[in-house]
Amino acid sequence: MASTDNLTSWREVMCDAVRADGPDLSMRQWSILLTVYLRPGPHTVRALARDLNVPKPAISRALDALSILGFVKRVRDVNDKRIVIVQKTAEGAIYLDNFSRLVETHTDDAPLGAMYG
């Protein structure tokens, strides 16, 4: 598939997502959300900032929005109250599963859904 084909396919996915009237996530929010759901945890603000090479305050602002949407939740580490752990939620898993289904409609690759544990 040529790069313009990839971009055309991605545009179609994004347009379908807009038509579905879901929340508009920034690229930073998407990066955080996918990191939390697709990579093993535990996930902390510090680790997310390091992994994404983004300042901690920017991660916190993005997490604020994702938390309001119910896609992630933040909890204090029981062993060290200074550490905030970012966790998955059922709402976030459902959102990503639905988005995955949109992607599947525009690709011939293997199914992506139900992989968010």
HELIX and SHEET records of a PDB file:
HELIX    1   1 SER A    3  ARG A   19  1                                  17    
HELIX    2   2 MET A   27  LEU A   38  1                                  12    
HELIX    3   3 VAL A   45  LEU A   52  1                                   8    
HELIX    4   4 LYS A   56  ILE A   68  1                                  13    
HELIX    5   5 ALA A   90  GLU A  104  1                                  15    
SHEET    1   A 3 HIS A  43  THR A  44  0                                        
SHEET    2   A 3 VAL A  84  LYS A  88 -1                                        
SHEET    3   A 3 VAL A  72  ARG A  76 -1                                        
END                                                                             
